[in-house]
Amino acid sequence: MSRAYRSGIGWDIHPLAPGRPLILGGIEIPSELGLVGHSDADVLAHAITDAILGAAALGDIGQHFPDTDPRWAGADSMELLRHARRLAEGRHLRVVHVDATVILEKPKLGPHREAIRARLAAALELGLENVSVKFKTSEKMGPAGEGRAAEALAIVTLETVS
């Protein structure tokens, strides 16, 4: 029996500001600056959510969770991620792998990698070996490099299940 696979790409960016929490992959990171957005502004969860929706041909995160809808004000982005996973499952698609990159000048995120991977793996019902998260700076260029924003990119692989 052959297996059918689909890939999806997601991207997100949110500005940084004082007095906001910095939440990445569902983990709050100690920081003087946090992400600003309609929800909790978790750029990593948003990029992965968008990638799942794209791979399942279900549109994008803005269609499902518009920032004009007060229901999503302050929403936990991990719930958005779980919802996207369930929507894909409704189309007989299962997330089998995630590879994501967060672009942020500071703070250093390496010490939080395993906690972030574990939280994402739990939300996606994946083994830890199927969740990769990388951290980069943008060498002081662009909004993330200038310390004004954080960005995240993600690619997911979905498998057709019967």
DSSP file (Angstrom, degrees, kcal/mol; ACC not computed):
  #  RESIDUE AA STRUCTURE BP1 BP2  ACC     N-H-->O    O-->H-N    N-H-->O    O-->H-N    TCO  KAPPA ALPHA  PHI   PSI    X-CA   Y-CA   Z-CA
    1    1 A M              0   0    0      0, 0.0     2,-0.2     0, 0.0     0, 0.0   0.000 360.0 360.0 360.0 126.4    0.0    0.0    0.0
    2    2 A S        -     0   0    0      1,-0.0     2,-0.4     0, 0.0     0, 0.0  -0.538 360.0-136.5 -84.7 153.2    1.5    3.4   -1.0
    3    3 A R        -     0   0    0     -2,-0.2     2,-0.5   156,-0.0   158,-0.1  -0.867   7.4-142.2-109.6 142.7    1.3    6.4    1.3
    4    4 A A        -     0   0    0     -2,-0.4   156,-2.8   156,-0.2     2,-0.3  -0.890  19.4-168.3-104.6 133.7    0.4    9.8    0.2
    5    5 A Y  E     -A  159   0A   0     -2,-0.5     2,-0.3   154,-0.2   154,-0.2  -0.888   6.9-166.4-120.4 151.1    2.2   12.7    1.8
    6    6 A R  E     -A  158   0A   0    152,-2.4   152,-3.2    -2,-0.3     2,-0.4  -0.976   6.9-153.0-132.5 148.6    1.6   16.5    1.8
    7    7 A S  E     -A  157   0A   0     -2,-0.3     2,-0.3   150,-0.2   150,-0.2  -0.932   9.3-171.5-120.5 147.6    3.9   19.3    2.8
    8    8 A G  E     -A  156   0A   0    148,-1.9   148,-2.3    -2,-0.4     2,-0.4  -0.990  10.2-149.2-137.3 147.2    2.9   22.8    4.1
    9    9 A I  E     -A  155   0A   0     -2,-0.3     2,-0.3   146,-0.2   146,-0.2  -0.935  14.9-174.5-116.7 137.7    4.9   25.9    4.8
   10   10 A G  E     +A  154   0A   0    144,-2.9   144,-2.5    -2,-0.4     2,-0.3  -0.954   5.2 179.6-130.5 152.7    4.0   28.5    7.4
   11   11 A W  E     +A  153   0A   0     -2,-0.3     2,-0.3   142,-0.2   142,-0.2  -0.990   4.2 171.2-146.9 146.3    5.5   31.8    8.4
   12   12 A D  E     -A  152   0A   0    140,-2.0   140,-2.2    -2,-0.3     2,-0.3  -0.988  10.1-169.5-153.3 156.9    4.6   34.4   11.0
   13   13 A I  E     +A  151   0A   0     -2,-0.3   138,-0.2   138,-0.2    -2,-0.0  -0.989   5.6 179.4-145.6 140.3    6.0   37.6   12.5
   14   14 A H  E     -A  150   0A   0    136,-2.0   136,-2.2    -2,-0.3    23,-0.1  -0.995  30.2-111.6-139.7 144.7    4.9   39.7   15.5
   15   15 A P  E     -A  149   0A   0      0, 0.0    21,-2.6     0, 0.0     2,-0.3  -0.363  28.0-126.9 -72.0 155.4    6.4   42.8   17.0
   16   16 A L  E     +D   35   0B   0    132,-2.6    19,-0.2    19,-0.2     6,-0.0  -0.794  33.6 165.3 -99.9 145.1    8.2   42.9   20.4
   17   17 A A  E >   -D   34   0B   0     17,-2.5    17,-2.9    -2,-0.3     3,-0.8  -0.987  38.5 -97.2-154.5 153.3    7.2   45.2   23.2
   18   18 A P  E 3  S+D   33   0B   0      0, 0.0    15,-0.2     0, 0.0    14,-0.1  -0.345 102.7  34.3 -67.7 154.7    7.8   45.6   26.9
   19   19 A G  T 3  S+     0   0    0     13,-0.7    14,-0.1     1,-0.3    13,-0.1   0.575  94.7 104.5  80.4   9.1    5.2   44.3   29.3
   20   20 A R  S <  S-     0   0    0     -3,-0.8    -1,-0.3    12,-0.2     2,-0.2  -0.910  73.3-111.0-119.4 148.7    4.2   41.4   27.2
   21   21 A P        -     0   0    0      0, 0.0    14,-1.5     0, 0.0     2,-0.8  -0.506  20.6-133.5 -75.1 148.5    5.1   37.7   27.7
   22   22 A L  E     +E   29   0C   0      7,-0.6     7,-3.4    12,-0.3     2,-0.5  -0.890  32.6 177.7-100.8 103.3    7.4   36.0   25.2
   23   23 A I  E     +E   28   0C   0     -2,-0.8     2,-0.4    17,-0.4    20,-0.3  -0.939   6.2 173.2-113.4 124.1    5.7   32.7   24.4
   24   24 A L  E >  S-E   27   0C   0      3,-2.4     3,-1.6    -2,-0.5    18,-0.1  -0.987  72.9 -10.6-132.7 122.7    7.2   30.3   21.9
   25   25 A G  T 3  S-     0   0    0     -2,-0.4    95,-0.1     1,-0.3    -1,-0.1   0.822 129.2 -56.5  59.9  30.9    5.9   26.9   21.2
   26   26 A G  T 3  S+     0   0    0      1,-0.2     2,-0.5    93,-0.1    -1,-0.3   0.478 114.8 114.5  82.1   2.0    3.6   27.2   24.3
   27   27 A I  E <   -E   24   0C   0     -3,-1.6    -3,-2.4    85,-0.0     2,-0.6  -0.913  64.6-132.8-109.4 129.2    6.6   28.0   26.6
   28   28 A E  E     -E   23   0C   0     -2,-0.5    -5,-0.2    -5,-0.2    -3,-0.0  -0.712  22.9-155.7 -81.7 123.7    6.9   31.3   28.3
   29   29 A I  E     -E   22   0C   0     -7,-3.4    -7,-0.6    -2,-0.6     2,-0.2  -0.847  22.7-112.0-101.3 129.4   10.5   32.5   28.0
   30   30 A P        +     0   0    0      0, 0.0     2,-0.3     0, 0.0     3,-0.1  -0.444  60.2 140.8 -61.0 125.7   12.0   35.0   30.5
   31   31 A S        -     0   0    0     -2,-0.2    -9,-0.1     1,-0.1    -2,-0.0  -0.976  61.1-129.5-165.0 149.9   12.5   38.2   28.6
   32   32 A E  S    S+     0   0    0     -2,-0.3   -13,-0.7   -14,-0.1     2,-0.4   0.761 100.3  49.1 -72.8 -25.5   12.2   42.0   29.0
   33   33 A L  E     -D   18   0B   0    -15,-0.2     2,-0.3   -14,-0.1   -11,-0.1  -0.886  68.7-174.2-117.1 146.4   10.2   42.1   25.7
   34   34 A G  E     -D   17   0B   0    -17,-2.9   -17,-2.5    -2,-0.4     2,-0.3  -0.803  32.4 -85.3-131.0 175.7    7.3   39.9   24.6
   35   35 A L  E     -D   16   0B   0    -14,-1.5     2,-0.4    -2,-0.3   -19,-0.2  -0.627  32.8-144.3 -90.3 139.9    5.3   39.5   21.5
   36   36 A V        +     0   0    0    -21,-2.6     2,-0.3    -2,-0.3     4,-0.1  -0.854  40.9 118.5-103.3 132.2    2.3   41.7   20.6
   37   37 A G  S    S-     0   0    0     -2,-0.4    37,-0.2     2,-0.3   -23,-0.0  -0.977  72.1 -91.0-175.3 174.7   -0.7   40.2   18.9
   38   38 A H  S    S+     0   0    0     -2,-0.3    36,-3.7    35,-0.1    37,-0.2   0.890 115.9  30.1 -67.4 -40.9   -4.5   39.5   19.1
   39   39 A S  S    S-     0   0    0     34,-0.3    -2,-0.3    35,-0.2    37,-0.2   0.055 127.6 -63.4 -92.4-151.8   -3.8   36.1   20.6
   40   40 A D        -     0   0    0     35,-2.0   -17,-0.4    -4,-0.1    -5,-0.2   0.476  68.6-127.3 -77.3  -0.1   -0.8   35.3   22.8
   41   41 A A        +     0   0    0      1,-0.2     2,-1.4    34,-0.2     3,-0.1   0.755  42.9 171.0  64.7  29.6    1.2   36.0   19.7
   42   42 A D     >  -     0   0    0      1,-0.2     4,-2.5     2,-0.1    -1,-0.2  -0.577  12.7-170.9 -72.8  94.6    3.2   32.7   19.7
   43   43 A V  H  > S+     0   0    0     -2,-1.4     4,-2.4   -20,-0.3    -1,-0.2   0.835  81.0  53.8 -60.7 -33.8    4.9   33.1   16.3
   44   44 A L  H  > S+     0   0    0    -21,-0.3     4,-2.1     2,-0.2    -1,-0.2   0.954 110.9  43.8 -67.6 -49.4    6.2   29.5   16.4
   45   45 A A  H  > S+     0   0    0      1,-0.2     4,-2.6     2,-0.2    -2,-0.2   0.887 114.2  52.7 -61.4 -37.7    2.8   28.0   17.1
   46   46 A H  H  X S+     0   0    0     -4,-2.5     4,-2.7     2,-0.2    -2,-0.2   0.918 108.3  48.9 -65.5 -43.2    1.2   30.3   14.4
   47   47 A A  H  X S+     0   0    0     -4,-2.4     4,-2.0     2,-0.2   107,-0.2   0.916 114.3  45.5 -63.4 -42.2    3.8   29.3   11.7
   48   48 A I  H  X S+     0   0    0     -4,-2.1     4,-2.3     2,-0.2    -2,-0.2   0.907 112.1  51.9 -67.8 -40.8    3.2   25.6   12.4
   49   49 A T  H  X S+     0   0    0     -4,-2.6     4,-2.5    -5,-0.2    -2,-0.2   0.933 110.8  48.0 -58.5 -46.9   -0.6   26.1   12.5
   50   50 A D  H  X S+     0   0    0     -4,-2.7     4,-2.5     1,-0.2    -1,-0.2   0.878 109.9  52.7 -62.5 -38.7   -0.4   27.8    9.1
   51   51 A A  H  X S+     0   0    0     -4,-2.0     4,-2.6     2,-0.2    -1,-0.2   0.903 109.7  48.3 -65.0 -41.1    1.8   25.0    7.7
   52   52 A I  H  X S+     0   0    0     -4,-2.3     4,-1.9     2,-0.2    -2,-0.2   0.946 112.5  48.2 -63.2 -48.0   -0.7   22.4    8.8
   53   53 A L  H  <>S+     0   0    0     -4,-2.5     5,-3.3     1,-0.2     6,-0.3   0.902 113.2  48.7 -60.3 -41.2   -3.7   24.3    7.3
   54   54 A G  H ><5S+     0   0    0     -4,-2.5     3,-1.5     3,-0.2    -1,-0.2   0.924 109.6  50.4 -64.8 -45.1   -1.8   24.8    4.1
   55   55 A A  H 3<5S+     0   0    0     -4,-2.6    -1,-0.2     1,-0.3    -2,-0.2   0.835 113.0  47.1 -62.9 -31.7   -0.7   21.1    3.7
   56   56 A A  T 3<5S-     0   0    0     -4,-1.9    -1,-0.3    -5,-0.2    -2,-0.2   0.386 112.8-120.3 -89.0   3.4   -4.4   20.1    4.3
   57   57 A A  T < 5S+     0   0    0     -3,-1.5    -3,-0.2    -4,-0.2    -2,-0.1   0.901  73.4 132.2  56.6  43.8   -5.6   22.7    1.7
   58   58 A L      < -     0   0    0     -5,-3.3     2,-0.2     1,-0.4    -4,-0.2   0.061  66.7-113.5-111.9  22.1   -7.7   24.4    4.5
   59   59 A G        -     0   0    0     -6,-0.3    -1,-0.4    -5,-0.2     2,-0.3  -0.577  49.5 -52.3  85.9-145.6   -6.6   28.0    3.9
   60   60 A D    >>  -     0   0    0     -2,-0.2     4,-1.3    -3,-0.1     3,-1.0  -0.805  47.5 -95.8-133.8 173.6   -4.6   29.9    6.4
   61   61 A I  H 3> S+     0   0    0     -2,-0.3     4,-2.8     1,-0.3    -1,-0.0   0.828 118.3  59.5 -60.1 -35.2   -4.6   30.9   10.1
   62   62 A G  H 34 S+     0   0    0      1,-0.2    -1,-0.3     2,-0.2     5,-0.0   0.803 103.3  52.2 -66.1 -29.5   -6.3   34.2    9.4
   63   63 A Q  H <4 S+     0   0    0     -3,-1.0    -1,-0.2     2,-0.1    -2,-0.2   0.875 118.3  35.7 -71.6 -37.6   -9.3   32.5    7.9
   64   64 A H  H  < S+     0   0    0     -4,-1.3    -2,-0.2     1,-0.2    -1,-0.1   0.806 133.4  23.6 -86.9 -31.9   -9.8   30.2   10.9
   65   65 A F  S  < S-     0   0    0     -4,-2.8    -1,-0.2    -5,-0.2    -2,-0.1  -0.526  80.6-169.4-134.7  65.3   -8.8   32.6   13.6
   66   66 A P    >   -     0   0    0      0, 0.0     3,-1.7     0, 0.0     6,-0.3  -0.259  26.6-133.4 -64.2 142.3   -9.3   36.2   12.4
   67   67 A D  T 3  S+     0   0    0      1,-0.3    -5,-0.0     4,-0.1   -30,-0.0   0.508 105.0  66.2 -73.8  -1.2   -7.9   39.0   14.5
   68   68 A T  T 3  S+     0   0    0      5,-0.0    -1,-0.3     4,-0.0     5,-0.0   0.496  82.6  89.0 -91.3  -6.2  -11.2   40.8   14.1
   69   69 A D    X   -     0   0    0     -3,-1.7     3,-1.8     1,-0.1     4,-0.2  -0.833  68.4-151.7 -97.0 116.8  -13.0   38.1   16.1
   70   70 A P  G >  S+     0   0    0      0, 0.0     3,-1.3     0, 0.0    -1,-0.1   0.697  88.8  76.4 -62.2 -17.5  -13.1   38.8   19.8
   71   71 A R  G 3  S+     0   0    0      1,-0.2    -4,-0.1     3,-0.0    -6,-0.0   0.816  96.8  47.5 -59.6 -28.5  -13.2   35.0   20.6
   72   72 A W  G X  S+     0   0    0     -3,-1.8     3,-2.2    -6,-0.3     2,-0.3   0.428  78.4 126.2 -96.7   1.1   -9.5   34.8   19.7
   73   73 A A  T <  S-     0   0    0     -3,-1.3   -34,-0.3     1,-0.3   -35,-0.1  -0.440  92.3  -4.3 -61.8 121.8   -8.4   37.8   21.9
   74   74 A G  T 3  S+     0   0    0    -36,-3.7    -1,-0.3    -2,-0.3   -35,-0.2   0.608  97.0 169.5  71.1  12.4   -5.6   36.6   24.1
   75   75 A A    <   -     0   0    0     -3,-2.2   -35,-2.0   -37,-0.2     2,-0.7  -0.185  43.1-110.4 -60.8 147.0   -6.1   33.0   22.9
   76   76 A D    >>  -     0   0    0    -37,-0.2     3,-1.5     1,-0.2     4,-1.1  -0.703  24.3-149.5 -74.7 113.9   -3.7   30.3   23.7
   77   77 A S  H 3> S+     0   0    0     -2,-0.7     4,-2.1     1,-0.3    -1,-0.2   0.719  93.0  67.0 -64.4 -20.8   -2.0   29.6   20.4
   78   78 A M  H 3> S+     0   0    0      1,-0.2     4,-2.4     2,-0.2    -1,-0.3   0.839  98.5  53.0 -67.9 -30.2   -1.4   26.0   21.4
   79   79 A E  H <> S+     0   0    0     -3,-1.5     4,-2.3     2,-0.2    -2,-0.2   0.881 107.1  51.4 -69.3 -36.8   -5.2   25.5   21.2
   80   80 A L  H  X S+     0   0    0     -4,-1.1     4,-2.3     2,-0.2    -2,-0.2   0.910 110.3  50.0 -62.4 -41.0   -5.1   27.0   17.7
   81   81 A L  H  X S+     0   0    0     -4,-2.1     4,-2.2     2,-0.2    -2,-0.2   0.928 110.8  47.8 -63.1 -46.5   -2.4   24.5   16.8
   82   82 A R  H  X S+     0   0    0     -4,-2.4     4,-2.3     1,-0.2    -1,-0.2   0.888 110.5  53.2 -62.3 -38.2   -4.4   21.6   18.2
   83   83 A H  H  X S+     0   0    0     -4,-2.3     4,-2.4     2,-0.2    -2,-0.2   0.920 108.2  49.3 -63.4 -43.8   -7.5   22.8   16.4
   84   84 A A  H  X S+     0   0    0     -4,-2.3     4,-2.3     1,-0.2    -1,-0.2   0.904 109.8  52.4 -61.9 -40.9   -5.6   22.8   13.1
   85   85 A R  H  X S+     0   0    0     -4,-2.2     4,-2.4     1,-0.2    -2,-0.2   0.926 110.2  47.9 -59.7 -44.7   -4.4   19.3   13.8
   86   86 A R  H  X S+     0   0    0     -4,-2.3     4,-1.8     2,-0.2    -2,-0.2   0.880 109.1  53.4 -65.7 -37.8   -7.9   18.1   14.3
   87   87 A L  H  X S+     0   0    0     -4,-2.4     4,-0.5     2,-0.2    -1,-0.2   0.924 110.2  47.6 -61.3 -43.5   -9.1   19.8   11.1
   88   88 A A  H ><>S+     0   0    0     -4,-2.3     5,-1.7     1,-0.2     3,-1.5   0.918 108.9  53.9 -62.8 -43.0   -6.4   18.0    9.2
   89   89 A E  H ><5S+     0   0    0     -4,-2.4     3,-1.9     1,-0.3    -1,-0.2   0.846  99.9  62.1 -60.5 -32.9   -7.4   14.7   10.9
   90   90 A G  H 3<5S+     0   0    0     -4,-1.8    -1,-0.3     1,-0.3    -2,-0.2   0.703 103.7  49.7 -64.3 -19.3  -11.0   15.4    9.7
   91   91 A R  T <<5S-     0   0    0     -3,-1.5    -1,-0.3    -4,-0.5    -2,-0.2   0.123 126.6-103.3-102.2  17.6   -9.6   15.2    6.2
   92   92 A H  T < 5S+     0   0    0     -3,-1.9    69,-2.7     1,-0.2     2,-0.4   0.873  81.5 131.4  62.3  40.1   -7.8   11.9    7.0
   93   93 A L  E   < -B  160   0A   0     -5,-1.7     2,-0.4    67,-0.2    -1,-0.2  -0.976  38.6-164.0-124.2 137.8   -4.4   13.6    7.3
   94   94 A R  E     -B  159   0A   0     65,-2.5    65,-2.7    -2,-0.4     2,-0.3  -0.972  24.1-119.8-124.3 133.6   -2.0   13.1   10.2
   95   95 A V  E     +B  158   0A   0     -2,-0.4    63,-0.2    63,-0.2     3,-0.1  -0.561  36.1 168.1 -68.4 128.0    0.9   15.3   11.1
   96   96 A V  E     +     0   0A   0     61,-3.2     2,-0.3     1,-0.4    62,-0.2   0.597  60.1  12.8-116.8 -18.7    4.1   13.1   10.9
   97   97 A H  E     -B  157   0A   0     60,-1.3    60,-2.4    29,-0.1     2,-0.4  -0.973  52.9-167.6-160.5 143.9    6.9   15.7   11.1
   98   98 A V  E     -Bc 156 131A   0     32,-2.1    34,-2.6    -2,-0.3     2,-0.4  -1.000   3.4-178.5-132.4 134.4    7.5   19.3   11.9
   99   99 A D  E     +Bc 155 132A   0     56,-2.4    56,-2.5    -2,-0.4     2,-0.3  -0.984  18.5 170.3-130.3 122.1   10.7   21.4   11.2
  100  100 A A  E     -Bc 154 133A   0     32,-2.3    34,-2.5    -2,-0.4     2,-0.4  -0.934  21.5-157.1-135.8 154.6   10.6   25.0   12.4
  101  101 A T  E     -Bc 153 134A   0     52,-2.7    52,-2.5    -2,-0.3     2,-0.5  -0.999   5.8-156.7-132.1 131.9   12.9   27.9   12.8
  102  102 A V  E     -Bc 152 135A   0     32,-2.6    34,-2.8    -2,-0.4     2,-0.6  -0.922   7.9-155.6-105.5 133.5   12.5   30.9   15.1
  103  103 A I  E     +Bc 151 136A   0     48,-3.0    48,-2.2    -2,-0.5     2,-0.3  -0.945  35.0 136.7-113.2 114.6   14.4   34.1   14.2
  104  104 A L        -     0   0    0     32,-2.4     5,-0.2    -2,-0.6    46,-0.1  -0.958  46.8-145.5-159.5 133.6   15.0   36.3   17.2
  105  105 A E  S    S+     0   0    0     39,-0.7    -1,-0.1    44,-0.4    40,-0.1   0.944  73.5  51.8 -70.6 -48.5   18.1   38.3   18.3
  106  106 A K  S    S+     0   0    0      2,-0.1    -1,-0.3     3,-0.0     2,-0.2  -0.989  82.2  34.3-155.5 153.3   17.6   37.9   22.1
  107  107 A P  S    S-     0   0    0      0, 0.0     2,-0.3     0, 0.0   -76,-0.0   0.502  83.1-111.6 -78.9 170.7   17.1   36.2   24.5
  108  108 A K        -     0   0    0     -2,-0.2    -2,-0.1     1,-0.1    -3,-0.1  -0.533  29.4-166.8 -67.8 132.3   19.0   33.1   23.6
  109  109 A L    >   +     0   0    0     -2,-0.3     3,-2.4    -5,-0.2     4,-0.4   0.585  60.4  96.4-101.9 -12.6   16.5   30.3   23.1
  110  110 A G  G >  S+     0   0    0      1,-0.3     3,-1.6     2,-0.2     4,-0.4   0.847  79.5  58.5 -48.8 -43.4   18.8   27.2   23.2
  111  111 A P  G 3  S+     0   0    0      0, 0.0    -1,-0.3     0, 0.0     4,-0.2   0.686 108.8  47.3 -63.2 -14.5   18.2   26.5   26.8
  112  112 A H  G <> S+     0   0    0     -3,-2.4     4,-2.4     1,-0.1     5,-0.2   0.405  81.6 102.0-104.1   0.4   14.4   26.2   26.1
  113  113 A R  H <> S+     0   0    0     -3,-1.6     4,-2.9    -4,-0.4     5,-0.2   0.902  81.5  45.6 -54.6 -50.3   14.6   24.0   23.0
  114  114 A E  H  > S+     0   0    0     -4,-0.4     4,-2.4     1,-0.2    -1,-0.2   0.874 112.7  50.2 -68.4 -36.2   13.6   20.7   24.7
  115  115 A A  H  > S+     0   0    0     -4,-0.2     4,-2.2     2,-0.2    -1,-0.2   0.912 113.1  47.2 -65.4 -40.9   10.7   22.2   26.6
  116  116 A I  H  X S+     0   0    0     -4,-2.4     4,-2.6     2,-0.2     5,-0.2   0.938 112.4  48.9 -64.8 -47.0    9.4   23.8   23.4
  117  117 A R  H  X S+     0   0    0     -4,-2.9     4,-2.9    -5,-0.2    -2,-0.2   0.920 111.8  49.5 -58.6 -43.8    9.8   20.5   21.4
  118  118 A A  H  X S+     0   0    0     -4,-2.4     4,-2.2     2,-0.2    -1,-0.2   0.905 111.2  48.5 -63.8 -41.7    8.0   18.6   24.1
  119  119 A R  H  X S+     0   0    0     -4,-2.2     4,-2.1     2,-0.2    -1,-0.2   0.919 114.6  45.6 -65.7 -42.8    5.1   21.0   24.3
  120  120 A L  H  X S+     0   0    0     -4,-2.6     4,-2.2     2,-0.2    -2,-0.2   0.923 111.3  52.6 -65.4 -43.7    4.7   21.0   20.5
  121  121 A A  H  X>S+     0   0    0     -4,-2.9     5,-2.6    -5,-0.2     4,-0.7   0.904 110.2  48.7 -59.1 -41.9    5.0   17.2   20.3
  122  122 A A  H ><5S+     0   0    0     -4,-2.2     3,-0.7     1,-0.2    -1,-0.2   0.926 111.7  48.4 -64.5 -44.3    2.3   16.8   22.9
  123  123 A A  H 3<5S+     0   0    0     -4,-2.1    -1,-0.2     1,-0.2    -2,-0.2   0.841 118.4  40.3 -65.0 -32.5    0.0   19.2   21.1
  124  124 A L  H 3<5S-     0   0    0     -4,-2.2    -1,-0.2    -5,-0.2    -2,-0.2   0.456 107.7-123.6 -95.4  -2.0    0.5   17.5   17.8
  125  125 A E  T <<5 +     0   0    0     -4,-0.7     2,-0.3    -3,-0.7    -3,-0.2   0.934  65.8 137.1  56.2  49.2    0.5   14.0   19.2
  126  126 A L      < -     0   0    0     -5,-2.6    -1,-0.2    -6,-0.1     2,-0.2  -0.847  61.1-104.1-120.7 156.3    3.9   13.2   17.8
  127  127 A G    >   -     0   0    0     -2,-0.3     3,-2.3   -31,-0.1     4,-0.0  -0.525  36.9-114.4 -71.6 150.1    7.0   11.6   19.2
  128  128 A L  G >  S+     0   0    0      1,-0.3     3,-1.7    -2,-0.2    -1,-0.1   0.805 114.3  66.9 -56.8 -31.2    9.7   14.0   20.1
  129  129 A E  G 3  S+     0   0    0      1,-0.3    -1,-0.3     3,-0.0     3,-0.0   0.594  96.7  56.3 -68.0  -9.1   11.9   12.6   17.3
  130  130 A N  G <  S+     0   0    0     -3,-2.3   -32,-2.1     1,-0.1     2,-0.5   0.210  93.6  77.0-107.3  13.8    9.5   14.1   14.8
  131  131 A V  E <   -c   98   0A   0     -3,-1.7     2,-0.5   -34,-0.2   -32,-0.2  -0.967  56.4-178.7-128.5 115.5    9.6   17.7   16.1
  132  132 A S  E     -c   99   0A   0    -34,-2.6   -32,-2.3    -2,-0.5     2,-0.4  -0.950   0.9-179.3-114.9 131.0   12.6   19.8   15.1
  133  133 A V  E     -c  100   0A   0     -2,-0.5     2,-0.3   -34,-0.2   -32,-0.2  -0.994   4.2-175.2-131.9 127.2   13.0   23.4   16.4
  134  134 A K  E     -c  101   0A   0    -34,-2.5   -32,-2.6    -2,-0.4     2,-0.4  -0.846  12.5-146.2-119.9 156.4   15.9   25.6   15.4
  135  135 A F  E     +c  102   0A   0     -2,-0.3     2,-0.3   -34,-0.2   -32,-0.2  -0.983  22.1 167.9-127.2 134.2   16.9   29.1   16.6
  136  136 A K  E     -c  103   0A   0    -34,-2.8   -32,-2.4    -2,-0.4     2,-0.3  -0.921  25.6-140.4-136.7 160.3   18.6   31.8   14.5
  137  137 A T        -     0   0    0     -2,-0.3   -32,-0.1   -34,-0.2     8,-0.1  -0.726  20.0-132.9-106.8 169.8   19.4   35.5   14.5
  138  138 A S    >   -     0   0    0     -2,-0.3     3,-1.9     4,-0.1     7,-0.2  -0.033  47.1-105.2-114.6  31.9   19.2   37.6   11.4
  139  139 A E  T 3  S-     0   0    0      1,-0.3     3,-0.1     6,-0.0     6,-0.1   0.852  73.9 -57.8  53.3  41.5   22.6   39.2   11.9
  140  140 A K  T 3  S+     0   0    0      1,-0.2     2,-0.3     5,-0.1    -1,-0.3   0.647 108.5 125.0  67.3  17.1   21.1   42.5   13.0
  141  141 A M    <>  +     0   0    0     -3,-1.9     4,-1.4     4,-0.0    -1,-0.2  -0.840  57.7   0.3-109.9 147.1   19.1   42.9    9.7
  142  142 A G  H  > S-     0   0    0     -2,-0.3     4,-2.3     3,-0.2     6,-0.2   0.007 107.2 -49.0  71.9 179.6   15.4   43.4    9.3
  143  143 A P  H  4>S+     0   0    0      0, 0.0     5,-2.6     0, 0.0     6,-1.1   0.881 140.2  44.3 -57.2 -42.7   12.7   43.7   12.0
  144  144 A A  H >45S+     0   0    0      4,-0.2     3,-1.5     1,-0.2   -39,-0.7   0.927 114.4  49.4 -68.8 -43.4   13.9   40.6   13.9
  145  145 A G  H 3<5S+     0   0    0     -4,-1.4    -3,-0.2     1,-0.3    -1,-0.2   0.805 108.5  53.2 -65.6 -29.9   17.6   41.5   13.6
  146  146 A E  T 3<5S-     0   0    0     -4,-2.3    -1,-0.3    -5,-0.1    -2,-0.2   0.418 117.9-112.9 -84.9   1.6   16.9   45.0   14.8
  147  147 A G  T < 5S+     0   0    0     -3,-1.5    -3,-0.2     2,-0.2    -2,-0.1   0.678  89.7 111.0  77.5  17.7   15.2   43.6   17.9
  148  148 A R  S   <S+     0   0    0     -5,-2.6  -132,-2.6    -6,-0.2     2,-0.3   0.595  80.1   7.4 -97.2 -13.3   11.7   44.9   16.9
  149  149 A A  E     -A   15   0A   0     -6,-1.1     2,-0.4  -134,-0.3   -44,-0.4  -0.957  59.2-128.4-157.2 168.2   10.1   41.5   16.1
  150  150 A A  E     -A   14   0A   0   -136,-2.2  -136,-2.0    -2,-0.3     2,-0.3  -0.980  24.4-165.6-124.5 143.5   10.3   37.7   16.1
  151  151 A E  E     -AB  13 103A   0    -48,-2.2   -48,-3.0    -2,-0.4     2,-0.3  -0.874   3.7-166.5-123.7 157.5    9.7   35.5   13.1
  152  152 A A  E     -AB  12 102A   0   -140,-2.2  -140,-2.0    -2,-0.3     2,-0.4  -0.993   3.2-167.4-145.1 143.1    9.1   31.8   12.7
  153  153 A L  E     +AB  11 101A   0    -52,-2.5   -52,-2.7    -2,-0.3     2,-0.3  -0.949  13.5 179.7-123.5 145.8    9.1   29.5    9.7
  154  154 A A  E     -AB  10 100A   0   -144,-2.5  -144,-2.9    -2,-0.4     2,-0.4  -0.999  18.0-166.1-148.1 147.2    7.8   26.0    9.6
  155  155 A I  E     -AB   9  99A   0    -56,-2.5   -56,-2.4    -2,-0.3     2,-0.3  -0.999  15.8-170.7-127.8 135.9    7.3   23.1    7.3
  156  156 A V  E     -AB   8  98A   0   -148,-2.3  -148,-1.9    -2,-0.4     2,-0.5  -0.919  14.1-145.5-123.6 151.9    5.1   20.1    8.2
  157  157 A T  E     -AB   7  97A   0    -60,-2.4   -61,-3.2    -2,-0.3   -60,-1.3  -0.977  15.5-166.9-115.4 128.2    4.6   16.8    6.6
  158  158 A L  E     -AB   6  95A   0   -152,-3.2  -152,-2.4    -2,-0.5     2,-0.4  -0.876   5.8-152.3-111.3 147.4    1.1   15.2    6.7
  159  159 A E  E     -AB   5  94A   0    -65,-2.7   -65,-2.5    -2,-0.4     2,-0.3  -0.953  20.6-118.2-118.9 138.3    0.4   11.6    5.8
  160  160 A T  E     - B   0  93A   0   -156,-2.8     2,-0.3    -2,-0.4  -156,-0.2  -0.591  35.5-171.4 -72.9 132.3   -2.9   10.3    4.4
  161  161 A V              0   0    0    -69,-2.7  -158,-0.0    -2,-0.3     0, 0.0  -0.918 360.0 360.0-124.6 152.6   -4.5    7.8    6.8
  162  162 A S              0   0    0     -2,-0.3    -1,-0.1   -69,-0.0   -69,-0.1   0.441 360.0 360.0-101.2 360.0   -7.5    5.6    6.3
